[in-house]
Amino acid sequence: MSGPNSDVCSKTDGDTVATFSPTTGDYSFISIDKVNYPPGEYEFTITGTVGLKSVTATFVMTLVDPCPTTQLTIHNPFVDKTYILRDPQID
């Protein structure tokens, strides 16, 4: 396995779950940890061996940043105004 981080075959922590089933060949990767798993290409090489025979298959998983241009802004909801509080006029 090659890529920005080589530990994505089988991992479970608070931010990342990666599982590979040798029985079915299914692979799942879910992560919100962009520091340890930055966007980029991760190349996997899988080798299956039975007896003296081996077959190799390669696939590329591409992680993309879902929010590359997101900018969080808090607009000041507090306006600097003066209010005069008084009893209503009674005529």
PDB file of N, CA, C and O in Angstrom:
ATOM      1  N   MET A   1       0.831  -1.167   0.000  1.00  0.00           N
ATOM      2  CA  MET A   1       0.000   0.000   0.000  1.00  0.00           C
ATOM      3  C   MET A   1       0.873   1.225   0.000  1.00  0.00           C
ATOM      4  O   MET A   1       1.829   1.302   0.771  1.00  0.00           O
ATOM      5  N   SER A   2       0.568   2.185  -0.846  1.00  0.00           N
ATOM      6  CA  SER A   2       1.332   3.421  -0.851  1.00  0.00           C
ATOM      7  C   SER A   2       0.377   4.595  -0.906  1.00  0.00           C
ATOM      8  O   SER A   2      -0.742   4.474  -1.404  1.00  0.00           O
ATOM      9  N   GLY A   3       0.821   5.736  -0.392  1.00  0.00           N
ATOM     10  CA  GLY A   3       0.008   6.948  -0.377  1.00  0.00           C
ATOM     11  C   GLY A   3       0.471   7.826   0.746  1.00  0.00           C
ATOM     12  O   GLY A   3       1.459   7.512   1.411  1.00  0.00           O
ATOM     13  N   PRO A   4      -0.235   8.946   0.983  1.00  0.00           N
ATOM     14  CA  PRO A   4       0.160   9.853   2.061  1.00  0.00           C
ATOM     15  C   PRO A   4       0.222   9.192   3.431  1.00  0.00           C
ATOM     16  O   PRO A   4       0.996   9.621   4.287  1.00  0.00           O
ATOM     17  N   ASN A   5      -0.571   8.168   3.649  1.00  0.00           N
ATOM     18  CA  ASN A   5      -0.541   7.427   4.913  1.00  0.00           C
ATOM     19  C   ASN A   5      -0.713   5.949   4.564  1.00  0.00           C
ATOM     20  O   ASN A   5      -1.679   5.585   3.894  1.00  0.00           O
ATOM     21  N   SER A   6       0.195   5.105   5.004  1.00  0.00           N
ATOM     22  CA  SER A   6       0.139   3.704   4.583  1.00  0.00           C
ATOM     23  C   SER A   6      -0.664   2.807   5.515  1.00  0.00           C
ATOM     24  O   SER A   6      -0.696   1.592   5.319  1.00  0.00           O
ATOM     25  N   ASP A   7      -1.312   3.376   6.520  1.00  0.00           N
ATOM     26  CA  ASP A   7      -2.068   2.570   7.481  1.00  0.00           C
ATOM     27  C   ASP A   7      -3.571   2.741   7.268  1.00  0.00           C
ATOM     28  O   ASP A   7      -4.255   3.309   8.120  1.00  0.00           O
ATOM     29  N   VAL A   8      -4.084   2.261   6.150  1.00  0.00           N
ATOM     30  CA  VAL A   8      -5.525   2.374   5.900  1.00  0.00           C
ATOM     31  C   VAL A   8      -6.172   1.033   5.556  1.00  0.00           C
ATOM     32  O   VAL A   8      -7.311   1.003   5.090  1.00  0.00           O
ATOM     33  N   CYS A   9      -5.467  -0.068   5.778  1.00  0.00           N
ATOM     34  CA  CYS A   9      -6.051  -1.377   5.476  1.00  0.00           C
ATOM     35  C   CYS A   9      -7.054  -1.801   6.536  1.00  0.00           C
ATOM     36  O   CYS A   9      -8.154  -2.243   6.206  1.00  0.00           O
ATOM     37  N   SER A  10      -6.688  -1.673   7.799  1.00  0.00           N
ATOM     38  CA  SER A  10      -7.573  -2.067   8.881  1.00  0.00           C
ATOM     39  C   SER A  10      -7.316  -1.154  10.067  1.00  0.00           C
ATOM     40  O   SER A  10      -6.260  -1.228  10.695  1.00  0.00           O
ATOM     41  N   LYS A  11      -8.275  -0.295  10.376  1.00  0.00           N
ATOM     42  CA  LYS A  11      -8.091   0.686  11.436  1.00  0.00           C
ATOM     43  C   LYS A  11      -9.452   1.081  11.990  1.00  0.00           C
ATOM     44  O   LYS A  11     -10.416   1.238  11.240  1.00  0.00           O
ATOM     45  N   THR A  12      -9.523   1.241  13.304  1.00  0.00           N
ATOM     46  CA  THR A  12     -10.729   1.743  13.941  1.00  0.00           C
ATOM     47  C   THR A  12     -10.312   2.625  15.101  1.00  0.00           C
ATOM     48  O   THR A  12      -9.672   2.164  16.046  1.00  0.00           O
ATOM     49  N   ASP A  13     -10.680   3.897  15.025  1.00  0.00           N
ATOM     50  CA  ASP A  13     -10.509   4.810  16.149  1.00  0.00           C
ATOM     51  C   ASP A  13     -11.686   5.776  16.127  1.00  0.00           C
ATOM     52  O   ASP A  13     -12.648   5.536  15.397  1.00  0.00           O
ATOM     53  N   GLY A  14     -11.647   6.824  16.876  1.00  0.00           N
ATOM     54  CA  GLY A  14     -12.792   7.729  16.962  1.00  0.00           C
ATOM     55  C   GLY A  14     -13.146   8.437  15.672  1.00  0.00           C
ATOM     56  O   GLY A  14     -14.305   8.795  15.463  1.00  0.00           O
ATOM     57  N   ASP A  15     -12.153   8.650  14.789  1.00  0.00           N
ATOM     58  CA  ASP A  15     -12.391   9.421  13.569  1.00  0.00           C
ATOM     59  C   ASP A  15     -12.322   8.592  12.293  1.00  0.00           C
ATOM     60  O   ASP A  15     -12.738   9.059  11.233  1.00  0.00           O
ATOM     61  N   THR A  16     -11.806   7.375  12.378  1.00  0.00           N
ATOM     62  CA  THR A  16     -11.560   6.578  11.179  1.00  0.00           C
ATOM     63  C   THR A  16     -11.985   5.133  11.398  1.00  0.00           C
ATOM     64  O   THR A  16     -11.713   4.536  12.440  1.00  0.00           O
ATOM     65  N   VAL A  17     -12.661   4.582  10.384  1.00  0.00           N
ATOM     66  CA  VAL A  17     -12.987   3.167  10.378  1.00  0.00           C
ATOM     67  C   VAL A  17     -12.622   2.626   9.000  1.00  0.00           C
ATOM     68  O   VAL A  17     -13.213   3.017   7.994  1.00  0.00           O
ATOM     69  N   ALA A  18     -11.649   1.727   8.964  1.00  0.00           N
ATOM     70  CA  ALA A  18     -11.244   1.075   7.720  1.00  0.00           C
ATOM     71  C   ALA A  18     -11.275  -0.424   7.962  1.00  0.00           C
ATOM     72  O   ALA A  18     -10.664  -0.918   8.909  1.00  0.00           O
ATOM     73  N   THR A  19     -11.985  -1.146   7.106  1.00  0.00           N
ATOM     74  CA  THR A  19     -12.080  -2.590   7.279  1.00  0.00           C
ATOM     75  C   THR A  19     -11.894  -3.290   5.942  1.00  0.00           C
ATOM     76  O   THR A  19     -12.354  -2.819   4.902  1.00  0.00           O
ATOM     77  N   PHE A  20     -11.214  -4.416   5.997  1.00  0.00           N
ATOM     78  CA  PHE A  20     -11.040  -5.279   4.832  1.00  0.00           C
ATOM     79  C   PHE A  20     -11.459  -6.680   5.221  1.00  0.00           C
ATOM     80  O   PHE A  20     -11.007  -7.210   6.236  1.00  0.00           O
ATOM     81  N   SER A  21     -12.320  -7.282   4.420  1.00  0.00           N
ATOM     82  CA  SER A  21     -12.768  -8.652   4.677  1.00  0.00           C
ATOM     83  C   SER A  21     -12.030  -9.599   3.739  1.00  0.00           C
ATOM     84  O   SER A  21     -12.280  -9.585   2.534  1.00  0.00           O
ATOM     85  N   PRO A  22     -11.125 -10.424   4.267  1.00  0.00           N
ATOM     86  CA  PRO A  22     -10.435 -11.370   3.397  1.00  0.00           C
ATOM     87  C   PRO A  22     -11.374 -12.424   2.806  1.00  0.00           C
ATOM     88  O   PRO A  22     -11.066 -13.025   1.776  1.00  0.00           O
ATOM     89  N   THR A  23     -12.508 -12.645   3.452  1.00  0.00           N
ATOM     90  CA  THR A  23     -13.463 -13.634   2.961  1.00  0.00           C
ATOM     91  C   THR A  23     -14.187 -13.142   1.711  1.00  0.00           C
ATOM     92  O   THR A  23     -14.284 -13.865   0.719  1.00  0.00           O
ATOM     93  N   THR A  24     -14.701 -11.896   1.762  1.00  0.00           N
ATOM     94  CA  THR A  24     -15.477 -11.366   0.629  1.00  0.00           C
ATOM     95  C   THR A  24     -14.668 -10.442  -0.275  1.00  0.00           C
ATOM     96  O   THR A  24     -15.039 -10.220  -1.427  1.00  0.00           O
ATOM     97  N   GLY A  25     -13.557  -9.899   0.246  1.00  0.00           N
ATOM     98  CA  GLY A  25     -12.770  -8.929  -0.523  1.00  0.00           C
ATOM     99  C   GLY A  25     -13.315  -7.522  -0.427  1.00  0.00           C
ATOM    100  O   GLY A  25     -12.810  -6.614  -1.087  1.00  0.00           O
ATOM    101  N   ASP A  26     -14.348  -7.325   0.392  1.00  0.00           N
ATOM    102  CA  ASP A  26     -14.937  -5.989   0.552  1.00  0.00           C
ATOM    103  C   ASP A  26     -14.016  -5.097   1.376  1.00  0.00           C
ATOM    104  O   ASP A  26     -13.407  -5.542   2.348  1.00  0.00           O
ATOM    105  N   TYR A  27     -13.925  -3.837   0.975  1.00  0.00           N
ATOM    106  CA  TYR A  27     -13.122  -2.858   1.698  1.00  0.00           C
ATOM    107  C   TYR A  27     -13.979  -1.619   1.934  1.00  0.00           C
ATOM    108  O   TYR A  27     -14.701  -1.172   1.042  1.00  0.00           O
ATOM    109  N   SER A  28     -13.893  -1.074   3.134  1.00  0.00           N
ATOM    110  CA  SER A  28     -14.642   0.136   3.475  1.00  0.00           C
ATOM    111  C   SER A  28     -13.714   1.090   4.215  1.00  0.00           C
ATOM    112  O   SER A  28     -12.961   0.675   5.097  1.00  0.00           O
ATOM    113  N   PHE A  29     -13.771   2.366   3.855  1.00  0.00           N
ATOM    114  CA  PHE A  29     -12.956   3.379   4.526  1.00  0.00           C
ATOM    115  C   PHE A  29     -13.812   4.612   4.754  1.00  0.00           C
ATOM    116  O   PHE A  29     -14.358   5.179   3.808  1.00  0.00           O
ATOM    117  N   ILE A  30     -13.930   5.031   6.021  1.00  0.00           N
ATOM    118  CA  ILE A  30     -14.662   6.242   6.387  1.00  0.00           C
ATOM    119  C   ILE A  30     -13.800   7.004   7.379  1.00  0.00           C
ATOM    120  O   ILE A  30     -13.358   6.439   8.379  1.00  0.00           O
ATOM    121  N   SER A  31     -13.556   8.292   7.108  1.00  0.00           N
ATOM    122  CA  SER A  31     -12.729   9.068   8.033  1.00  0.00           C
ATOM    123  C   SER A  31     -13.086  10.549   7.960  1.00  0.00           C
ATOM    124  O   SER A  31     -13.427  11.073   6.900  1.00  0.00           O
ATOM    125  N   ILE A  32     -12.998  11.213   9.120  1.00  0.00           N
ATOM    126  CA  ILE A  32     -13.108  12.667   9.173  1.00  0.00           C
ATOM    127  C   ILE A  32     -11.777  13.266   9.620  1.00  0.00           C
ATOM    128  O   ILE A  32     -11.700  14.455   9.930  1.00  0.00           O
ATOM    129  N   ASP A  33     -10.726  12.439   9.653  1.00  0.00           N
ATOM    130  CA  ASP A  33      -9.398  12.848  10.099  1.00  0.00           C
ATOM    131  C   ASP A  33      -8.546  13.247   8.898  1.00  0.00           C
ATOM    132  O   ASP A  33      -7.834  12.421   8.328  1.00  0.00           O
ATOM    133  N   LYS A  34      -8.627  14.534   8.516  1.00  0.00           N
ATOM    134  CA  LYS A  34      -7.896  15.008   7.340  1.00  0.00           C
ATOM    135  C   LYS A  34      -6.414  15.237   7.623  1.00  0.00           C
ATOM    136  O   LYS A  34      -5.635  15.419   6.687  1.00  0.00           O
ATOM    137  N   VAL A  35      -6.009  15.233   8.891  1.00  0.00           N
ATOM    138  CA  VAL A  35      -4.598  15.407   9.220  1.00  0.00           C
ATOM    139  C   VAL A  35      -3.832  14.114   8.936  1.00  0.00           C
ATOM    140  O   VAL A  35      -2.805  14.136   8.258  1.00  0.00           O
ATOM    141  N   ASN A  36      -4.329  12.992   9.453  1.00  0.00           N
ATOM    142  CA  ASN A  36      -3.659  11.707   9.256  1.00  0.00           C
ATOM    143  C   ASN A  36      -3.983  11.055   7.921  1.00  0.00           C
ATOM    144  O   ASN A  36      -3.219  10.216   7.443  1.00  0.00           O
ATOM    145  N   TYR A  37      -5.096  11.425   7.315  1.00  0.00           N
ATOM    146  CA  TYR A  37      -5.501  10.869   6.026  1.00  0.00           C
ATOM    147  C   TYR A  37      -5.822  12.012   5.073  1.00  0.00           C
ATOM    148  O   TYR A  37      -6.988  12.260   4.767  1.00  0.00           O
ATOM    149  N   PRO A  38      -4.789  12.708   4.602  1.00  0.00           N
ATOM    150  CA  PRO A  38      -5.018  13.865   3.739  1.00  0.00           C
ATOM    151  C   PRO A  38      -5.541  13.439   2.367  1.00  0.00           C
ATOM    152  O   PRO A  38      -5.386  12.286   1.966  1.00  0.00           O
ATOM    153  N   PRO A  39      -6.161  14.380   1.653  1.00  0.00           N
ATOM    154  CA  PRO A  39      -6.604  14.073   0.300  1.00  0.00           C
ATOM    155  C   PRO A  39      -5.418  13.607  -0.544  1.00  0.00           C
ATOM    156  O   PRO A  39      -4.294  14.083  -0.383  1.00  0.00           O
ATOM    157  N   GLY A  40      -5.691  12.686  -1.426  1.00  0.00           N
ATOM    158  CA  GLY A  40      -4.646  12.159  -2.305  1.00  0.00           C
ATOM    159  C   GLY A  40      -5.002  10.768  -2.778  1.00  0.00           C
ATOM    160  O   GLY A  40      -6.070  10.241  -2.467  1.00  0.00           O
ATOM    161  N   GLU A  41      -4.091  10.183  -3.535  1.00  0.00           N
ATOM    162  CA  GLU A  41      -4.302   8.846  -4.060  1.00  0.00           C
ATOM    163  C   GLU A  41      -3.588   7.822  -3.191  1.00  0.00           C
ATOM    164  O   GLU A  41      -2.429   8.000  -2.817  1.00  0.00           O
ATOM    165  N   TYR A  42      -4.296   6.761  -2.883  1.00  0.00           N
ATOM    166  CA  TYR A  42      -3.772   5.655  -2.105  1.00  0.00           C
ATOM    167  C   TYR A  42      -3.844   4.408  -2.983  1.00  0.00           C
ATOM    168  O   TYR A  42      -4.932   3.983  -3.371  1.00  0.00           O
ATOM    169  N   GLU A  43      -2.702   3.830  -3.294  1.00  0.00           N
ATOM    170  CA  GLU A  43      -2.668   2.661  -4.164  1.00  0.00           C
ATOM    171  C   GLU A  43      -2.569   1.382  -3.326  1.00  0.00           C
ATOM    172  O   GLU A  43      -1.689   1.248  -2.476  1.00  0.00           O
ATOM    173  N   PHE A  44      -3.476   0.460  -3.579  1.00  0.00           N
ATOM    174  CA  PHE A  44      -3.517  -0.818  -2.882  1.00  0.00           C
ATOM    175  C   PHE A  44      -3.068  -1.916  -3.837  1.00  0.00           C
ATOM    176  O   PHE A  44      -3.468  -1.937  -5.001  1.00  0.00           O
ATOM    177  N   THR A  45      -2.247  -2.813  -3.349  1.00  0.00           N
ATOM    178  CA  THR A  45      -1.874  -4.003  -4.096  1.00  0.00           C
ATOM    179  C   THR A  45      -2.260  -5.206  -3.253  1.00  0.00           C
ATOM    180  O   THR A  45      -1.802  -5.369  -2.122  1.00  0.00           O
ATOM    181  N   ILE A  46      -3.110  -6.042  -3.829  1.00  0.00           N
ATOM    182  CA  ILE A  46      -3.608  -7.222  -3.120  1.00  0.00           C
ATOM    183  C   ILE A  46      -3.071  -8.461  -3.828  1.00  0.00           C
ATOM    184  O   ILE A  46      -3.178  -8.592  -5.047  1.00  0.00           O
ATOM    185  N   THR A  47      -2.496  -9.357  -3.052  1.00  0.00           N
ATOM    186  CA  THR A  47      -1.982 -10.601  -3.608  1.00  0.00           C
ATOM    187  C   THR A  47      -2.710 -11.775  -2.970  1.00  0.00           C
ATOM    188  O   THR A  47      -2.723 -11.927  -1.749  1.00  0.00           O
ATOM    189  N   GLY A  48      -3.314 -12.601  -3.816  1.00  0.00           N
ATOM    190  CA  GLY A  48      -3.967 -13.820  -3.359  1.00  0.00           C
ATOM    191  C   GLY A  48      -3.090 -15.010  -3.712  1.00  0.00           C
ATOM    192  O   GLY A  48      -2.621 -15.126  -4.845  1.00  0.00           O
ATOM    193  N   THR A  49      -2.871 -15.883  -2.756  1.00  0.00           N
ATOM    194  CA  THR A  49      -1.989 -17.032  -2.982  1.00  0.00           C
ATOM    195  C   THR A  49      -2.697 -18.319  -2.579  1.00  0.00           C
ATOM    196  O   THR A  49      -3.284 -18.420  -1.502  1.00  0.00           O
ATOM    197  N   VAL A  50      -2.624 -19.295  -3.472  1.00  0.00           N
ATOM    198  CA  VAL A  50      -3.111 -20.643  -3.188  1.00  0.00           C
ATOM    199  C   VAL A  50      -2.011 -21.600  -3.629  1.00  0.00           C
ATOM    200  O   VAL A  50      -1.675 -21.688  -4.810  1.00  0.00           O
ATOM    201  N   GLY A  51      -1.469 -22.303  -2.667  1.00  0.00           N
ATOM    202  CA  GLY A  51      -0.366 -23.217  -2.994  1.00  0.00           C
ATOM    203  C   GLY A  51       0.829 -22.442  -3.512  1.00  0.00           C
ATOM    204  O   GLY A  51       1.342 -21.551  -2.837  1.00  0.00           O
ATOM    205  N   LEU A  52       1.268 -22.784  -4.712  1.00  0.00           N
ATOM    206  CA  LEU A  52       2.419 -22.100  -5.322  1.00  0.00           C
ATOM    207  C   LEU A  52       2.008 -21.009  -6.299  1.00  0.00           C
ATOM    208  O   LEU A  52       2.867 -20.358  -6.896  1.00  0.00           O
ATOM    209  N   LYS A  53       0.712 -20.802  -6.470  1.00  0.00           N
ATOM    210  CA  LYS A  53       0.228 -19.812  -7.435  1.00  0.00           C
ATOM    211  C   LYS A  53      -0.226 -18.547  -6.735  1.00  0.00           C
ATOM    212  O   LYS A  53      -0.857 -18.598  -5.679  1.00  0.00           O
ATOM    213  N   SER A  54       0.105 -17.398  -7.341  1.00  0.00           N
ATOM    214  CA  SER A  54      -0.296 -16.086  -6.804  1.00  0.00           C
ATOM    215  C   SER A  54      -0.836 -15.213  -7.916  1.00  0.00           C
ATOM    216  O   SER A  54      -0.391 -15.285  -9.061  1.00  0.00           O
ATOM    217  N   VAL A  55      -1.794 -14.394  -7.563  1.00  0.00           N
ATOM    218  CA  VAL A  55      -2.348 -13.399  -8.482  1.00  0.00           C
ATOM    219  C   VAL A  55      -2.376 -12.078  -7.738  1.00  0.00           C
ATOM    220  O   VAL A  55      -2.735 -12.020  -6.562  1.00  0.00           O
ATOM    221  N   THR A  56      -1.989 -11.009  -8.442  1.00  0.00           N
ATOM    222  CA  THR A  56      -1.942  -9.681  -7.836  1.00  0.00           C
ATOM    223  C   THR A  56      -2.913  -8.757  -8.558  1.00  0.00           C
ATOM    224  O   THR A  56      -3.009  -8.768  -9.785  1.00  0.00           O
ATOM    225  N   ALA A  57      -3.635  -7.952  -7.769  1.00  0.00           N
ATOM    226  CA  ALA A  57      -4.542  -6.936  -8.323  1.00  0.00           C
ATOM    227  C   ALA A  57      -4.241  -5.621  -7.621  1.00  0.00           C
ATOM    228  O   ALA A  57      -3.900  -5.594  -6.438  1.00  0.00           O
ATOM    229  N   THR A  58      -4.372  -4.534  -8.367  1.00  0.00           N
ATOM    230  CA  THR A  58      -4.091  -3.199  -7.832  1.00  0.00           C
ATOM    231  C   THR A  58      -5.299  -2.307  -8.062  1.00  0.00           C
ATOM    232  O   THR A  58      -5.935  -2.366  -9.115  1.00  0.00           O
ATOM    233  N   PHE A  59      -5.615  -1.474  -7.064  1.00  0.00           N
ATOM    234  CA  PHE A  59      -6.637  -0.444  -7.258  1.00  0.00           C
ATOM    235  C   PHE A  59      -6.190   0.823  -6.552  1.00  0.00           C
ATOM    236  O   PHE A  59      -5.368   0.782  -5.636  1.00  0.00           O
ATOM    237  N   VAL A  60      -6.735   1.937  -6.982  1.00  0.00           N
ATOM    238  CA  VAL A  60      -6.403   3.244  -6.407  1.00  0.00           C
ATOM    239  C   VAL A  60      -7.646   3.820  -5.753  1.00  0.00           C
ATOM    240  O   VAL A  60      -8.708   3.907  -6.369  1.00  0.00           O
ATOM    241  N   MET A  61      -7.496   4.211  -4.499  1.00  0.00           N
ATOM    242  CA  MET A  61      -8.570   4.911  -3.788  1.00  0.00           C
ATOM    243  C   MET A  61      -8.154   6.378  -3.718  1.00  0.00           C
ATOM    244  O   MET A  61      -7.052   6.690  -3.268  1.00  0.00           O
ATOM    245  N   THR A  62      -9.025   7.273  -4.159  1.00  0.00           N
ATOM    246  CA  THR A  62      -8.729   8.700  -4.121  1.00  0.00           C
ATOM    247  C   THR A  62      -9.587   9.362  -3.055  1.00  0.00           C
ATOM    248  O   THR A  62     -10.816   9.331  -3.116  1.00  0.00           O
ATOM    249  N   LEU A  63      -8.917   9.964  -2.075  1.00  0.00           N
ATOM    250  CA  LEU A  63      -9.623  10.729  -1.049  1.00  0.00           C
ATOM    251  C   LEU A  63      -9.655  12.179  -1.490  1.00  0.00           C
ATOM    252  O   LEU A  63      -8.619  12.753  -1.827  1.00  0.00           O
ATOM    253  N   VAL A  64     -10.838  12.773  -1.489  1.00  0.00           N
ATOM    254  CA  VAL A  64     -10.973  14.176  -1.873  1.00  0.00           C
ATOM    255  C   VAL A  64     -11.445  14.984  -0.669  1.00  0.00           C
ATOM    256  O   VAL A  64     -12.172  14.483   0.189  1.00  0.00           O
ATOM    257  N   ASP A  65     -11.026  16.217  -0.623  1.00  0.00           N
ATOM    258  CA  ASP A  65     -11.458  17.125   0.439  1.00  0.00           C
ATOM    259  C   ASP A  65     -12.864  17.579   0.102  1.00  0.00           C
ATOM    260  O   ASP A  65     -13.062  18.243  -0.916  1.00  0.00           O
ATOM    261  N   PRO A  66     -13.864  17.235   0.940  1.00  0.00           N
ATOM    262  CA  PRO A  66     -15.239  17.605   0.615  1.00  0.00           C
ATOM    263  C   PRO A  66     -15.508  19.102   0.769  1.00  0.00           C
ATOM    264  O   PRO A  66     -16.530  19.591   0.289  1.00  0.00           O
ATOM    265  N   CYS A  67     -14.618  19.832   1.424  1.00  0.00           N
ATOM    266  CA  CYS A  67     -14.839  21.262   1.662  1.00  0.00           C
ATOM    267  C   CYS A  67     -13.571  22.068   1.368  1.00  0.00           C
ATOM    268  O   CYS A  67     -13.054  22.725   2.272  1.00  0.00           O
ATOM    269  N   PRO A  68     -13.054  22.041   0.140  1.00  0.00           N
ATOM    270  CA  PRO A  68     -11.778  22.730  -0.112  1.00  0.00           C
ATOM    271  C   PRO A  68     -11.858  24.255  -0.036  1.00  0.00           C
ATOM    272  O   PRO A  68     -10.841  24.913   0.187  1.00  0.00           O
ATOM    273  N   THR A  69     -13.045  24.822  -0.217  1.00  0.00           N
ATOM    274  CA  THR A  69     -13.138  26.279  -0.224  1.00  0.00           C
ATOM    275  C   THR A  69     -14.023  26.819   0.889  1.00  0.00           C
ATOM    276  O   THR A  69     -14.426  27.981   0.853  1.00  0.00           O
ATOM    277  N   THR A  70     -14.321  26.001   1.859  1.00  0.00           N
ATOM    278  CA  THR A  70     -15.207  26.435   2.927  1.00  0.00           C
ATOM    279  C   THR A  70     -14.504  27.439   3.832  1.00  0.00           C
ATOM    280  O   THR A  70     -13.389  27.206   4.298  1.00  0.00           O
ATOM    281  N   GLN A  71     -15.168  28.539   4.067  1.00  0.00           N
ATOM    282  CA  GLN A  71     -14.659  29.536   4.999  1.00  0.00           C
ATOM    283  C   GLN A  71     -15.775  29.836   5.978  1.00  0.00           C
ATOM    284  O   GLN A  71     -16.880  30.210   5.586  1.00  0.00           O
ATOM    285  N   LEU A  72     -15.477  29.671   7.244  1.00  0.00           N
ATOM    286  CA  LEU A  72     -16.484  29.938   8.265  1.00  0.00           C
ATOM    287  C   LEU A  72     -16.386  31.385   8.696  1.00  0.00           C
ATOM    288  O   LEU A  72     -15.310  31.861   9.058  1.00  0.00           O
ATOM    289  N   THR A  73     -17.502  32.082   8.659  1.00  0.00           N
ATOM    290  CA  THR A  73     -17.541  33.493   9.036  1.00  0.00           C
ATOM    291  C   THR A  73     -18.701  33.708   9.980  1.00  0.00           C
ATOM    292  O   THR A  73     -19.807  33.223   9.743  1.00  0.00           O
ATOM    293  N   ILE A  74     -18.449  34.433  11.045  1.00  0.00           N
ATOM    294  CA  ILE A  74     -19.523  34.802  11.963  1.00  0.00           C
ATOM    295  C   ILE A  74     -19.749  36.296  11.788  1.00  0.00           C
ATOM    296  O   ILE A  74     -18.875  37.112  12.080  1.00  0.00           O
ATOM    297  N   HIS A  75     -20.923  36.632  11.311  1.00  0.00           N
ATOM    298  CA  HIS A  75     -21.277  38.034  11.163  1.00  0.00           C
ATOM    299  C   HIS A  75     -21.755  38.551  12.509  1.00  0.00           C
ATOM    300  O   HIS A  75     -22.485  37.862  13.222  1.00  0.00           O
ATOM    301  N   ASN A  76     -21.351  39.739  12.851  1.00  0.00           N
ATOM    302  CA  ASN A  76     -21.702  40.311  14.143  1.00  0.00           C
ATOM    303  C   ASN A  76     -23.208  40.579  14.199  1.00  0.00           C
ATOM    304  O   ASN A  76     -23.699  41.492  13.536  1.00  0.00           O
ATOM    305  N   PRO A  77     -23.942  39.787  14.989  1.00  0.00           N
ATOM    306  CA  PRO A  77     -25.379  39.991  15.073  1.00  0.00           C
ATOM    307  C   PRO A  77     -25.751  41.144  16.011  1.00  0.00           C
ATOM    308  O   PRO A  77     -26.916  41.530  16.101  1.00  0.00           O
ATOM    309  N   PHE A  78     -24.764  41.678  16.694  1.00  0.00           N
ATOM    310  CA  PHE A  78     -25.033  42.738  17.653  1.00  0.00           C
ATOM    311  C   PHE A  78     -24.752  44.088  17.010  1.00  0.00           C
ATOM    312  O   PHE A  78     -23.630  44.375  16.593  1.00  0.00           O
ATOM    313  N   VAL A  79     -25.789  44.907  16.940  1.00  0.00           N
ATOM    314  CA  VAL A  79     -25.662  46.226  16.343  1.00  0.00           C
ATOM    315  C   VAL A  79     -25.556  47.242  17.462  1.00  0.00           C
ATOM    316  O   VAL A  79     -26.297  47.172  18.443  1.00  0.00           O
ATOM    317  N   ASP A  80     -24.645  48.177  17.322  1.00  0.00           N
ATOM    318  CA  ASP A  80     -24.422  49.196  18.346  1.00  0.00           C
ATOM    319  C   ASP A  80     -25.467  50.300  18.164  1.00  0.00           C
ATOM    320  O   ASP A  80     -25.274  51.228  17.378  1.00  0.00           O
ATOM    321  N   LYS A  81     -26.574  50.186  18.900  1.00  0.00           N
ATOM    322  CA  LYS A  81     -27.650  51.177  18.824  1.00  0.00           C
ATOM    323  C   LYS A  81     -28.042  51.577  20.232  1.00  0.00           C
ATOM    324  O   LYS A  81     -27.787  50.855  21.197  1.00  0.00           O
ATOM    325  N   THR A  82     -28.656  52.722  20.330  1.00  0.00           N
ATOM    326  CA  THR A  82     -29.154  53.220  21.615  1.00  0.00           C
ATOM    327  C   THR A  82     -30.670  53.162  21.588  1.00  0.00           C
ATOM    328  O   THR A  82     -31.306  53.600  20.629  1.00  0.00           O
ATOM    329  N   TYR A  83     -31.237  52.618  22.648  1.00  0.00           N
ATOM    330  CA  TYR A  83     -32.686  52.517  22.769  1.00  0.00           C
ATOM    331  C   TYR A  83     -33.108  53.306  23.999  1.00  0.00           C
ATOM    332  O   TYR A  83     -32.453  53.252  25.039  1.00  0.00           O
ATOM    333  N   ILE A  84     -34.213  54.041  23.869  1.00  0.00           N
ATOM    334  CA  ILE A  84     -34.759  54.786  25.003  1.00  0.00           C
ATOM    335  C   ILE A  84     -35.992  54.042  25.483  1.00  0.00           C
ATOM    336  O   ILE A  84     -36.950  53.850  24.734  1.00  0.00           O
ATOM    337  N   LEU A  85     -35.955  53.632  26.722  1.00  0.00           N
ATOM    338  CA  LEU A  85     -37.076  52.906  27.310  1.00  0.00           C
ATOM    339  C   LEU A  85     -37.866  53.852  28.200  1.00  0.00           C
ATOM    340  O   LEU A  85     -37.289  54.516  29.061  1.00  0.00           O
ATOM    341  N   ARG A  86     -39.174  53.921  28.004  1.00  0.00           N
ATOM    342  CA  ARG A  86     -40.020  54.808  28.817  1.00  0.00           C
ATOM    343  C   ARG A  86     -41.434  54.260  28.856  1.00  0.00           C
ATOM    344  O   ARG A  86     -41.790  53.346  28.112  1.00  0.00           O
ATOM    345  N   ASP A  87     -42.232  54.841  29.743  1.00  0.00           N
ATOM    346  CA  ASP A  87     -43.635  54.458  29.817  1.00  0.00           C
ATOM    347  C   ASP A  87     -44.352  54.976  28.595  1.00  0.00           C
ATOM    348  O   ASP A  87     -44.024  56.044  28.077  1.00  0.00           O
ATOM    349  N   PRO A  88     -45.335  54.219  28.132  1.00  0.00           N
ATOM    350  CA  PRO A  88     -46.101  54.716  26.991  1.00  0.00           C
ATOM    351  C   PRO A  88     -46.898  55.961  27.373  1.00  0.00           C
ATOM    352  O   PRO A  88     -47.323  56.104  28.520  1.00  0.00           O
ATOM    353  N   GLN A  89     -47.094  56.848  26.420  1.00  0.00           N
ATOM    354  CA  GLN A  89     -47.864  58.068  26.659  1.00  0.00           C
ATOM    355  C   GLN A  89     -49.329  57.720  26.810  1.00  0.00           C
ATOM    356  O   GLN A  89     -49.878  56.930  26.043  1.00  0.00           O
ATOM    357  N   ILE A  90     -49.966  58.331  27.827  1.00  0.00           N
ATOM    358  CA  ILE A  90     -51.399  58.157  28.017  1.00  0.00           C
ATOM    359  C   ILE A  90     -52.040  59.515  27.783  1.00  0.00           C
ATOM    360  O   ILE A  90     -51.694  60.488  28.452  1.00  0.00           O
ATOM    361  N   ASP A  91     -52.964  59.589  26.845  1.00  0.00           N
ATOM    362  CA  ASP A  91     -53.652  60.857  26.566  1.00  0.00           C
ATOM    363  C   ASP A  91     -54.951  60.949  27.262  1.00  0.00           C
ATOM    364  O   ASP A  91     -55.652  61.953  27.131  1.00  0.00           O
TER     365      ASP A  91
END
